Each structure stands twice: as C-alpha cells, then as structure tokens.
Amino acid sequence: MKWMVRGILVTAICCVVVPAQAWWGDGHGILTEGAVLALPEEVPAFFRAGGAVASNVVFDPDLFMNRGVSTLDHAEHGEHYFDLEYLKGRAIPAKRYDFIALCQELDLDPGLVGLAPYSIAEWTERLTIAFAEHRKWPENETVQQKCLIYAGFIAHYAEDICQPLHATVHFDGMKQEDGTKVGKEVHEEVDSAVERLGFTPQGLAAQQEPVAFDSLLGSVVAQIEESNGMVDEVYALTGQWEDGENSEVRALAEARARRAVGFTASLYLTAWRNSEAIRLPGWLAR
C-alpha cells in the first residue's frame, strides 16, 4: 500500500514535470521517413514506399497525452522514457509485468522510472505478426496499412530513447551540489534540433546499415544505456544548443538523429526477419 500511495502521488507530479515528448516540430516525421528510406531491398516494397503513412502515425503517441482523455493520458506518459539511474544497476527484466514487480520490490513507481523498453519491444513484435500476415496475404492492402501504422508507433518510442534526456533522471536539468539546476531549457532545445538544424530524411538515411537484432529487448536496453551515457555531453553544451552555427551542437544533434534513424530501421528489419518463423492460426482468413 505504501508503494501504491506514493506511486499515485509521484505519477500525479510526473504528469506535470516529465517532458514525455521528444523531437518536437516535424522531428519525429523526418526521422521516421529516414528510417523507412534506410531499409534494404529485402523488406517489402510497399513498406519501403510507405514513409508518408508511418511518419503521419508517428505523432499519435504524443497526441494521446491529452487531459481530455484522462485514462489514456495517465497510461501513456511512461511509454516514452526510461530513467535508468532509478534501478541502481539492477538488470532490466525481459517482460513488462516482471519489471512492475521489480519496481514494487524497490518501492518505485513504474511510471516514474518509465516503460519505454516494453513499448518498443511490444510494438516491434506487433509488427512482426503483421508482417507474417503480409507474407501469407501479400496483396491485402489492409494488412499493408496495418504494418505501416504499427511502424509509426515503433518509430516514436524508438526515436524517443535515442534522445539522451529520455534515458535519465536528469531530463529537466542537471542538479548541482548546491541543489540548484542548470540547463532546464536544454530538453526543449535538443528536441527541436532535428527540424531547426535542417536535417532531411534523405541525408539521415544515407550510409545507414540496419541490422536485425538477435535479442530484441537486449538491443533496446543497450540503446538506452548508450543514450544515458551521453547525458553529460548534452549538458556540456548548455547555452549553445540554439546556435545553429555551433559545430559541436550540430555534430551531436546529427549523431543522435542518425542513431534514431538507424535504430528504428533496425527494429523494422528485425520484425521482418522474425516474421518468417511466425505461424498464424488456421482460423484466420484475410
């Protein structure tokens, strides 16, 4: 009960202060189109030509955080981030409800820590099933649209965790020894960098080499750890992020944008490869 009461209070606070949105403006759309363009020819042609659909859907998770739909708003916030430091070195469980049980053990609110690893892995596996349907009914346009819709959801959460401030407790400024915070404005400045600095889907897709992951959740966790390791580098540029001529800002922003494109494309390729082994139930007809 102690955990539940504190969890309710913390969640209420987080709904106000946790910046669950990332890559503002058209950033998510640019990154998603880039991820689709980066795919190899083994991925079906309809999917490689479907960037406009996926990049339309990619904004939906942010739309779900709306007080007019309070149940959905409450559930959605934690899907966008993972504050790694809260676990203090404990391994991230493979399944969502095992993670919730770990949070109970540690007296943590799962929504405070974040649930991004599971949103990414679960949506990737939904796409895996949809791709299996496409393999069986390759001319079914409804199945094709479903694949592209799922791709938009994958992209949103995957791109979020490539933004370092979605992988840390320091999402809202870096706390100093005297209790003050520096860089409270940095999160918004990083989020807007993709669009503000003029990155394009074609440029971000160039020279990408997506890979199919052997361990889906393991690869997601590795990406969160990589992003978390770059937090200090992000805050080192406090006060400079809006300077479009700053070479360090441009280099770091482009590196994270390219990583978001490559990681998302790799999730798509993983879903396609894994779909070959899926056996659909005999009662299903399309």
DOTI-136595 format. One record per residue: residue number from 1; chain; x, y, z of N, C-alpha, C in turn. Coordinates in steps of 0.001 Angstrom, whole numbers. Example, Ala and Ser with C-alpha at 12.3 -4.5 7.8 and 13.67 -1.06 7.14 Angstrom:
<recs>
- 1	A	13190	-5690	7800	12300	-4500	7800	13200	-3300	7800 $
- 2	A	12850	-2250	7080	13670	-1060	7140	12900	30	7870 $
</recs>
This chain:
<recs>
- 1	A	834	-1202	0	0	0	0	871	1254	0 $
- 2	A	1988	1224	759	2883	2368	769	3334	2696	-645 $
- 3	A	3740	1657	-1393	4186	1865	-2771	3061	2425	-3616 $
- 4	A	1843	1912	-3424	720	2368	-4237	396	3835	-3972 $
- 5	A	379	4226	-2698	52	5612	-2363	1112	6553	-2899 $
- 6	A	2390	6208	-2665	3453	7070	-3149	3449	7101	-4671 $
- 7	A	3131	5947	-5284	3086	5884	-6738	2055	6819	-7317 $
- 8	A	879	6886	-6654	-178	7783	-7130	289	9232	-7050 $
- 9	A	947	9585	-5936	1408	10957	-5778	2491	11296	-6784 $
- 10	A	3447	10376	-6964	4546	10639	-7883	4047	10736	-9306 $
- 11	A	3107	9861	-9663	2564	9893	-11017	1864	11209	-11277 $
- 12	A	1121	11699	-10280	436	12982	-10454	1439	14095	-10696 $
- 13	A	2553	14064	-9966	3579	15082	-10159	4220	14934	-11523 $
- 14	A	4503	13686	-11917	5185	13443	-13184	4367	13909	-14369 $
- 15	A	3072	13845	-14252	2224	14290	-15362	2440	15771	-15634 $
- 16	A	2961	16479	-14638	3212	17901	-14818	4636	18152	-15288 $
- 17	A	5636	17456	-14684	7017	17841	-14923	7761	16949	-15893 $
- 18	A	7319	15733	-16151	8064	14844	-17032	7825	15230	-18488 $
- 19	A	8872	15627	-19218	8690	16010	-20611	8681	14771	-21492 $
- 20	A	7536	14143	-21666	7473	12883	-22393	7598	13062	-23890 $
- 21	A	7414	14273	-24391	7549	14495	-25815	9017	14638	-26188 $
- 22	A	9373	14157	-27382	10726	14368	-27902	10648	14682	-29374 $
- 23	A	11744	15271	-29888	11859	15604	-31310	10654	16422	-31771 $
- 24	A	10542	17615	-31212	9402	18492	-31473	9356	18965	-32912 $
- 25	A	8280	19684	-33232	8067	20125	-34609	7871	18901	-35482 $
- 26	A	8530	18878	-36612	8408	17731	-37515	9537	16736	-37302 $
- 27	A	10230	16842	-36171	11383	15979	-35939	11082	14507	-36071 $
- 28	A	10031	14040	-35398	9678	12620	-35488	9362	12212	-36925 $
- 29	A	8671	13083	-37660	8342	12759	-39043	9577	12620	-39909 $
- 30	A	10534	13524	-39746	11785	13477	-40507	12545	12196	-40195 $
- 31	A	12660	11871	-38918	13398	10668	-38515	12727	9399	-39036 $
- 32	A	11396	9352	-38991	10677	8154	-39415	10792	7942	-40920 $
- 33	A	10646	8999	-41689	10834	8864	-43134	12256	8406	-43443 $
- 34	A	13220	8919	-42686	14599	8484	-42874	14783	7004	-42583 $
- 35	A	14143	6514	-41517	14261	5101	-41161	13704	4199	-42255 $
- 36	A	12583	4587	-42836	11988	3794	-43914	12889	3821	-45147 $
- 37	A	13440	4985	-45469	14326	5098	-46627	15607	4287	-46455 $
- 38	A	16014	4065	-45225	17276	3366	-44960	17174	1852	-45098 $
- 39	A	15985	1330	-45290	15789	-122	-45281	16358	-796	-46528 $
- 40	A	16868	-2011	-46380	17369	-2767	-47541	16213	-3317	-48376 $
- 41	A	16533	-3763	-49581	15502	-4202	-50520	14798	-5477	-50090 $
- 42	A	15344	-6217	-49148	14658	-7432	-48707	13336	-7121	-47999 $
- 43	A	13213	-5921	-47444	11961	-5501	-46823	10960	-5210	-47946 $
- 44	A	9702	-5614	-47816	8732	-5458	-48910	8648	-4034	-49459 $
- 45	A	8414	-3946	-50759	8390	-2660	-51451	7309	-1735	-50894 $
- 46	A	6133	-2292	-50545	5056	-1435	-50033	5507	-710	-48774 $
- 47	A	6323	-1389	-47963	6779	-800	-46698	7836	260	-46969 $
- 48	A	8744	-24	-47885	9795	943	-48200	9244	2192	-48887 $
- 49	A	8046	2051	-49458	7390	3206	-50098	6376	3876	-49176 $
- 50	A	6266	3389	-47931	5199	3833	-47041	5600	4836	-45989 $
- 51	A	6679	5555	-46215	7140	6505	-45206	6129	7573	-44856 $
- 52	A	5296	7961	-45815	4308	9012	-45547	3278	8562	-44520 $
- 53	A	2908	7284	-44560	1939	6768	-43587	2582	6666	-42204 $
- 54	A	3737	6013	-42136	4412	5842	-40843	4737	7188	-40209 $
- 55	A	5152	8167	-41031	5527	9469	-40481	4313	10313	-40122 $
- 56	A	3134	9902	-40552	1897	10532	-40088	1502	9967	-38724 $
- 57	A	1566	8659	-38604	1164	7986	-37366	2146	8267	-36230 $
- 58	A	3404	8550	-36546	4436	8670	-35522	4111	9725	-34463 $
- 59	A	3257	10681	-34777	2916	11724	-33805	1813	11298	-32835 $
- 60	A	1129	10193	-33134	-23	9807	-32323	291	9605	-30844 $
- 61	A	1415	8954	-30480	1673	8787	-29048	1719	10094	-28265 $
- 62	A	2186	11165	-28889	2155	12461	-28210	733	13004	-28116 $
- 63	A	-89	12729	-29133	-1480	13174	-29088	-2249	12479	-27967 $
- 64	A	-1831	11266	-27622	-2517	10511	-26574	-2347	11147	-25198 $
- 65	A	-1333	11993	-25037	-1126	12666	-23745	-1949	13940	-23727 $
- 66	A	-3231	13755	-23517	-4210	14836	-23592	-5159	14697	-22408 $
- 67	A	-5328	15751	-21651	-6165	15678	-20449	-7620	15374	-20775 $
- 68	A	-8019	15580	-22035	-9385	15265	-22427	-9663	13781	-22485 $
- 69	A	-8590	12973	-22482	-8729	11501	-22446	-7867	11018	-21278 $
- 70	A	-8342	11254	-20085	-7510	11148	-18886	-6976	9740	-18630 $
- 71	A	-7762	8710	-18945	-7277	7340	-18729	-6087	7050	-19635 $
- 72	A	-6219	7415	-20895	-5136	7209	-21856	-3940	8093	-21516 $
- 73	A	-4188	9327	-21170	-3127	10262	-20807	-2285	9695	-19663 $
- 74	A	-2957	9172	-18648	-2263	8610	-17494	-1387	7425	-17896 $
- 75	A	-1902	6572	-18767	-1181	5360	-19156	-26	5642	-20105 $
- 76	A	-126	6693	-20891	806	6917	-21994	2148	7488	-21564 $
- 77	A	2168	8326	-20551	3387	9078	-20237	4625	8207	-20112 $
- 78	A	4535	7151	-19330	5720	6335	-19062	6245	5568	-20249 $
- 79	A	5473	5476	-21326	5899	4721	-22501	7030	5421	-23254 $
- 80	A	7303	6676	-22951	8200	7497	-23756	9614	7624	-23200 $
- 81	A	9912	7075	-22046	11230	7306	-21443	11593	6150	-20518 $
- 82	A	12862	6142	-20111	13319	5175	-19117	14464	5813	-18351 $
- 83	A	14206	6141	-17094	15203	6820	-16255	16075	5765	-15576 $
- 84	A	17139	5413	-16255	17942	4247	-15918	18494	4276	-14500 $
- 85	A	18830	5445	-14005	19505	5536	-12706	18662	4986	-11550 $
- 86	A	17345	5007	-11683	16489	4547	-10588	16733	3080	-10230 $
- 87	A	17159	2279	-11189	17323	841	-10919	18630	513	-10218 $
- 88	A	19548	1482	-10148	20797	1320	-9397	21535	36	-9757 $
- 89	A	21622	-214	-11063	22393	-1352	-11536	21627	-2656	-11653 $
- 90	A	20391	-2705	-11197	19607	-3939	-11326	19299	-4204	-12796 $
- 91	A	19303	-5475	-13181	19016	-5845	-14563	17574	-5507	-14916 $
- 92	A	17360	-5080	-16139	16017	-4761	-16607	15336	-6065	-17030 $
- 93	A	14232	-6432	-16395	13563	-7695	-16722	13079	-7738	-18168 $
- 94	A	12904	-8945	-18685	12537	-9123	-20088	11077	-8796	-20369 $
- 95	A	10222	-8845	-19354	8784	-8669	-19565	8263	-7498	-18719 $
- 96	A	7238	-6832	-19243	6687	-5638	-18602	6239	-5908	-17159 $
- 97	A	5492	-6989	-16941	4952	-7207	-15595	6025	-7677	-14621 $
- 98	A	7087	-8297	-15129	8221	-8607	-14264	8926	-7324	-13832 $
- 99	A	8971	-6351	-14726	9546	-5043	-14379	8695	-4352	-13312 $
- 100	A	7381	-4417	-13456	6492	-3813	-12458	6716	-4468	-11090 $
- 101	A	6907	-5795	-11098	7183	-6495	-9839	8513	-6036	-9244 $
- 102	A	9516	-5807	-10095	10801	-5303	-9609	10629	-3917	-8987 $
- 103	A	9828	-3084	-9616	9589	-1747	-9070	8908	-1830	-7702 $
- 104	A	7994	-2762	-7545	7363	-2954	-6230	8410	-3346	-5193 $
- 105	A	9322	-4240	-5588	10385	-4667	-4685	11265	-3486	-4263 $
- 106	A	11523	-2563	-5205	12403	-1422	-4949	11645	-201	-4432 $
- 107	A	10320	-365	-4227	9471	736	-3758	9501	1918	-4728 $
- 108	A	9405	1590	-6026	9399	2591	-7086	8088	2548	-7849 $
- 109	A	7680	3685	-8355	6534	3757	-9249	7016	3441	-10666 $
- 110	A	6503	2406	-11327	6946	2096	-12692	6798	3270	-13648 $
- 111	A	5747	4064	-13457	5548	5221	-14312	6594	6293	-14116 $
- 112	A	7201	6341	-12935	8284	7278	-12672	9553	6837	-13387 $
- 113	A	9849	5561	-13307	11049	5029	-13969	10885	5088	-15487 $
- 114	A	9710	4708	-15972	9439	4680	-17403	9282	3259	-17915 $
- 115	A	8619	3136	-19044	8288	1829	-19609	8701	1702	-21073 $
- 116	A	9562	2589	-21526	9930	2616	-22940	10484	1298	-23485 $
- 117	A	11295	531	-22730	11795	-720	-23310	10670	-1651	-23763 $
- 118	A	9589	-1641	-23006	8484	-2558	-23293	7596	-2026	-24407 $
- 119	A	7392	-715	-24470	6608	-172	-25580	7315	-452	-26902 $
- 120	A	8632	-312	-26934	9382	-557	-28172	9346	-2036	-28548 $
- 121	A	9645	-2905	-27595	9683	-4338	-27898	8304	-4866	-28276 $
- 122	A	7282	-4438	-27566	5926	-4936	-27838	5415	-4469	-29190 $
- 123	A	5646	-3202	-29539	5203	-2722	-30849	5995	-3380	-31977 $
- 124	A	7275	-3650	-31737	8065	-4352	-32757	7519	-5756	-32980 $
- 125	A	7098	-6413	-31932	6526	-7750	-32088	5134	-7702	-32707 $
- 126	A	4391	-6626	-32495	3120	-6460	-33220	3384	-6352	-34723 $
- 127	A	4419	-5593	-35075	4771	-5503	-36495	5225	-6860	-37023 $
- 128	A	5905	-7632	-36216	6320	-8981	-36619	5108	-9815	-37018 $
- 129	A	4055	-9776	-36222	2829	-10519	-36539	2199	-9982	-37816 $
- 130	A	2136	-8666	-37955	1540	-8071	-39157	2341	-8443	-40407 $
- 131	A	3662	-8465	-40297	4487	-8889	-41429	4219	-10362	-41772 $
- 132	A	3986	-11180	-40760	3651	-12585	-41023	2352	-12681	-41809 $
- 133	A	1391	-11834	-41475	154	-11782	-42257	441	-11372	-43701 $
- 134	A	1308	-10397	-43872	1652	-9963	-45229	2297	-11090	-46023 $
- 135	A	3138	-11870	-45387	3766	-12994	-46092	2698	-13960	-46619 $
- 136	A	1630	-14136	-45850	581	-15074	-46257	-398	-14437	-47235 $
- 137	A	-671	-13154	-47072	-1628	-12445	-47946	-947	-11185	-48505 $
- 138	A	16	-11354	-49415	844	-10232	-49865	98	-9142	-50628 $
- 139	A	-1099	-9434	-51125	-1850	-8422	-51876	-2888	-7701	-51021 $
- 140	A	-3000	-8069	-49776	-4013	-7480	-48902	-3572	-6087	-48456 $
- 141	A	-4243	-5063	-48969	-3840	-3685	-48691	-4136	-3266	-47248 $
- 142	A	-5144	-3869	-46639	-5437	-3550	-45240	-4307	-4014	-44338 $
- 143	A	-3784	-5203	-44606	-2640	-5697	-43842	-1437	-4785	-44055 $
- 144	A	-1235	-4328	-45260	-121	-3423	-45542	-243	-2131	-44734 $
- 145	A	-1442	-1568	-44700	-1658	-347	-43930	-1417	-587	-42443 $
- 146	A	-1824	-1748	-41968	-1602	-2080	-40559	-104	-2113	-40249 $
- 147	A	677	-2691	-41136	2129	-2724	-40940	2697	-1315	-40804 $
- 148	A	2252	-415	-41649	2777	947	-41636	2304	1728	-40417 $
- 149	A	1089	1452	-39961	601	2087	-38731	1428	1625	-37535 $
- 150	A	1655	326	-37439	2491	-183	-36345	3894	424	-36414 $
- 151	A	4396	603	-37633	5735	1182	-37808	5815	2580	-37214 $
- 152	A	4725	3345	-37325	4717	4682	-36751	4859	4669	-35244 $
- 153	A	4197	3715	-34590	4296	3620	-33132	5702	3193	-32708 $
- 154	A	6254	2194	-33394	7629	1778	-33096	8564	2972	-33185 $
- 155	A	8440	3712	-34277	9349	4828	-34528	9308	5845	-33401 $
- 156	A	8129	6174	-32939	8030	7212	-31918	8832	6839	-30670 $
- 157	A	8564	5673	-30132	9209	5284	-28879	10703	5014	-29077 $
- 158	A	11060	4428	-30228	12471	4156	-30510	13260	5451	-30648 $
- 159	A	12688	6412	-31355	13361	7701	-31519	13466	8450	-30193 $
- 160	A	12464	8303	-29349	12499	8956	-28029	13735	8532	-27240 $
- 161	A	14013	7242	-27175	15111	6806	-26307	16481	7070	-26916 $
- 162	A	16529	7496	-28168	17800	7925	-28749	18125	9372	-28377 $
- 163	A	17148	10066	-27803	17364	11404	-27243	17843	11184	-25810 $
- 164	A	19102	11508	-25497	19657	11148	-24182	18827	11574	-22983 $
- 165	A	18097	12682	-23079	17339	13152	-21923	16045	12374	-21717 $
- 166	A	15784	11367	-22557	14683	10426	-22324	15186	9137	-21686 $
- 167	A	16464	9133	-21293	17047	7932	-20702	17727	8246	-19370 $
- 168	A	17246	9272	-18678	17918	9718	-17462	16968	10434	-16511 $
- 169	A	17322	10416	-15231	16583	11208	-14243	16844	12700	-14431 $
- 170	A	17872	13039	-15195	18241	14441	-15407	17547	15007	-16653 $
- 171	A	16297	14669	-16847	15571	15109	-18034	15207	16586	-17980 $
- 172	A	15197	17154	-16782	14700	18521	-16588	15776	19405	-15984 $
- 173	A	17002	19245	-16431	18122	19995	-15890	19042	19101	-15072 $
- 174	A	20291	19516	-14938	21289	18756	-14192	21442	19365	-12805 $
- 175	A	21158	18580	-11780	21210	19077	-10401	22653	19264	-9959 $
- 176	A	22914	20407	-9322	24243	20734	-8832	24363	20389	-7344 $
- 177	A	25592	20454	-6827	25832	20112	-5426	25073	21032	-4465 $
- 178	A	24827	22273	-4887	24118	23210	-4007	22599	23096	-4127 $
- 179	A	22135	22114	-4885	20703	21893	-5021	20060	22604	-6188 $
- 180	A	20774	23510	-6825	20220	24215	-7985	20336	23334	-9237 $
- 181	A	19631	23735	-10285	19682	23019	-11546	20193	23932	-12648 $
- 182	A	20979	23357	-13536	21388	24089	-14734	20829	23369	-15952 $
- 183	A	20553	24122	-16985	20138	23517	-18242	18694	23071	-18299 $
- 184	A	17806	23718	-17540	16397	23305	-17581	15791	23513	-18967 $
- 185	A	16387	24404	-19750	15871	24673	-21092	16417	23708	-22136 $
- 186	A	17409	22901	-21766	18123	22097	-22749	17223	21041	-23402 $
- 187	A	16329	20443	-22636	15488	19375	-23187	14725	19873	-24422 $
- 188	A	14087	21003	-24301	13322	21541	-25429	14239	21886	-26600 $
- 189	A	15422	22396	-26292	16347	22780	-27362	16865	21567	-28125 $
- 190	A	17123	20472	-27421	17552	19243	-28099	16400	18679	-28921 $
- 191	A	15201	18675	-28339	14040	18134	-29036	13791	18818	-30379 $
- 192	A	14046	20103	-30439	13747	20862	-31658	14889	20855	-32663 $
- 193	A	16003	20210	-32328	17211	20332	-33141	17068	19716	-34534 $
- 194	A	16375	18589	-34656	16275	17915	-35954	15669	18842	-36999 $
- 195	A	14556	19466	-36658	13909	20367	-37603	14663	21692	-37707 $
- 196	A	15095	22247	-36571	15722	23565	-36571	17031	23581	-37354 $
- 197	A	17790	22476	-37307	19078	22418	-37983	18971	21950	-39431 $
- 198	A	17746	21672	-39877	17525	21389	-41290	17914	20000	-41749 $
- 199	A	17925	19024	-40840	18222	17660	-41257	17091	17124	-42141 $
- 200	A	17429	16287	-43107	16439	15740	-44029	16390	14223	-43923 $
- 201	A	15253	13609	-44278	15182	12142	-44261	16245	11511	-45150 $
- 202	A	16453	12084	-46318	17417	11520	-47263	18840	11590	-46699 $
- 203	A	19173	12726	-46106	20508	12869	-45544	20751	11939	-44372 $
- 204	A	19751	11784	-43522	19898	10922	-42347	19893	9445	-42721 $
- 205	A	19245	9105	-43844	19194	7704	-44286	20472	7271	-44995 $
- 206	A	21229	8231	-45505	22419	7917	-46295	23443	7147	-45463 $
- 207	A	23982	6099	-46061	25053	5286	-45473	24646	4586	-44176 $
- 208	A	23364	4409	-43982	22900	3602	-42854	22990	2121	-43224 $
- 209	A	23274	1299	-42253	23333	-150	-42461	22536	-834	-41353 $
- 210	A	21209	-876	-41489	20378	-1512	-40450	20751	-2975	-40260 $
- 211	A	20595	-3448	-39031	20875	-4848	-38714	19660	-5444	-38019 $
- 212	A	19483	-6754	-38170	18435	-7456	-37431	19005	-7883	-36086 $
- 213	A	18333	-7516	-35016	18832	-7789	-33672	18580	-9250	-33277 $
- 214	A	19588	-9876	-32690	19414	-11232	-32158	18549	-11205	-30900 $
- 215	A	18754	-10198	-30073	17977	-10032	-28842	17252	-8701	-28923 $
- 216	A	15933	-8749	-29091	15166	-7523	-29260	15264	-6635	-28020 $
- 217	A	14849	-7149	-26868	14873	-6312	-25669	16299	-5959	-25277 $
- 218	A	17219	-6903	-25467	18616	-6613	-25143	19153	-5447	-25945 $
- 219	A	18758	-5360	-27204	19209	-4257	-28056	18563	-2940	-27644 $
- 220	A	17313	-3003	-27211	16639	-1798	-26719	17334	-1294	-25451 $
- 221	A	17626	-2206	-24541	18308	-1820	-23304	19687	-1240	-23616 $
- 222	A	20400	-1847	-24565	21713	-1330	-24939	21610	89	-25482 $
- 223	A	20540	370	-26230	20354	1718	-26757	20068	2717	-25634 $
- 224	A	19272	2301	-24667	19002	3174	-23516	20293	3466	-22762 $
- 225	A	21112	2447	-22571	22376	2638	-21858	23310	3566	-22629 $
- 226	A	23334	3421	-23964	24160	4315	-24772	23693	5760	-24629 $
- 227	A	22388	5966	-24727	21845	7320	-24605	22120	7906	-23225 $
- 228	A	21931	7088	-22194	22194	7544	-20835	23643	7981	-20666 $
- 229	A	24544	7301	-21346	25961	7631	-21248	26339	8938	-21916 $
- 230	A	25405	9557	-22645	25691	10804	-23359	25063	12023	-22688 $
- 231	A	24472	11841	-21523	23776	12940	-20848	24721	14086	-20515 $
- 232	A	25900	13778	-19972	26850	14832	-19629	27264	15621	-20870 $
- 233	A	27425	14915	-21987	27810	15577	-23236	26732	16563	-23682 $
- 234	A	25463	16175	-23492	24361	17074	-23843	24392	18331	-22972 $
- 235	A	24548	18153	-21668	24527	19304	-20761	25790	20159	-20866 $
- 236	A	26875	19591	-21367	28091	20377	-21562	27883	21501	-22572 $
- 237	A	26849	21365	-23403	26548	22384	-24417	25417	23315	-23987 $
- 238	A	25122	23334	-22683	24094	24247	-22174	24405	25680	-22593 $
- 239	A	23380	26348	-23097	23553	27720	-23559	23990	27835	-25000 $
- 240	A	24266	26686	-25641	24751	26717	-27017	23819	25997	-27993 $
- 241	A	22820	25280	-27480	22023	24406	-28329	21253	25150	-29418 $
- 242	A	20924	26391	-29206	20164	27116	-30222	21063	27834	-31234 $
- 243	A	22361	27647	-31107	23306	28227	-32055	23511	27255	-33211 $
- 244	A	22808	27495	-34300	22869	26596	-35443	24216	26543	-36124 $
- 245	A	25101	27508	-35807	26430	27537	-36401	27470	26832	-35534 $
- 246	A	27057	26389	-34353	27989	25734	-33439	28275	24323	-33934 $
- 247	A	29523	24042	-34250	29865	22747	-34846	29658	21588	-33878 $
- 248	A	29885	21811	-32575	29688	20743	-31593	28206	20403	-31451 $
- 249	A	27366	21438	-31429	25926	21225	-31348	25445	20446	-32567 $
- 250	A	25854	20895	-33747	25414	20234	-34971	25903	18786	-35024 $
- 251	A	27130	18555	-34615	27682	17197	-34666	26935	16255	-33728 $
- 252	A	26667	16707	-32496	25981	15843	-31535	24530	15625	-31950 $
- 253	A	23852	16685	-32402	22459	16545	-32836	22358	15604	-34032 $
- 254	A	23273	15745	-34974	23227	14868	-36149	23530	13427	-35773 $
- 255	A	24459	13224	-34849	24787	11864	-34419	23586	11190	-33762 $
- 256	A	22851	11939	-32927	21683	11342	-32273	20556	11115	-33271 $
- 257	A	20390	12040	-34224	19357	11864	-35241	19668	10661	-36121 $
- 258	A	20912	10530	-36518	21294	9375	-37342	21132	8074	-36554 $
- 259	A	21443	8118	-35274	21270	6913	-34460	19793	6552	-34353 $
- 260	A	18932	7554	-34196	17492	7293	-34125	16997	6650	-35415 $
- 261	A	17471	7137	-36556	17078	6566	-37845	17590	5134	-37975 $
- 262	A	18849	4909	-37661	19419	3576	-37791	18803	2568	-36840 $
- 263	A	18563	2989	-35603	17955	2094	-34614	16534	1721	-35019 $
- 264	A	15755	2702	-35463	14382	2432	-35882	14359	1513	-37093 $
- 265	A	15206	1778	-38075	15276	914	-39258	15664	-513	-38876 $
- 266	A	16545	-644	-37904	16953	-1984	-37459	15800	-2727	-36792 $
- 267	A	14966	-2011	-36065	13778	-2638	-35475	12825	-3123	-36569 $
- 268	A	12652	-2320	-37629	11810	-2750	-38751	12375	-4015	-39390 $
- 269	A	13682	-4020	-39620	14310	-5187	-40248	14207	-6411	-39336 $
- 270	A	14360	-6204	-38043	14211	-7308	-37085	12812	-7904	-37167 $
- 271	A	11807	-7047	-37210	10423	-7529	-37306	10217	-8320	-38601 $
- 272	A	10754	-7829	-39703	10595	-8535	-40979	11268	-9910	-40948 $
- 273	A	12494	-9963	-40479	13206	-11250	-40426	12490	-12235	-39496 $
- 274	A	12075	-11752	-38324	11441	-12643	-37353	10069	-13127	-37810 $
- 275	A	9438	-12377	-38693	8091	-12763	-39143	8083	-14051	-39936 $
- 276	A	9220	-14417	-40492	9279	-15639	-41300	8980	-16882	-40469 $
- 277	A	9314	-16841	-39180	9121	-18008	-38314	7751	-18035	-37645 $
- 278	A	6939	-17013	-37845	5633	-16937	-37185	4643	-17862	-37892 $
- 279	A	3907	-18635	-37108	2845	-19487	-37636	1510	-18912	-37197 $
- 280	A	714	-18506	-38139	-584	-17902	-37841	-1634	-18987	-37612 $
- 281	A	-2655	-18719	-36812	-3686	-19733	-36538	-4486	-20075	-37794 $
- 282	A	-4909	-21319	-37867	-5618	-21800	-39052	-6965	-21144	-39280 $
- 283	A	-7570	-20610	-38222	-8888	-19998	-38379	-8828	-18610	-38998 $
- 284	A	-7626	-18032	-39086	-7502	-16658	-39573	-7641	-16603	-41087 $
- 285	A	-8517	-15735	-41565	-8689	-15515	-43003	-8649	-14021	-43281 $
- 286	A	-7967	-13641	-44350	-7859	-12222	-44715	-8356	-12000	-46145 $
</recs>
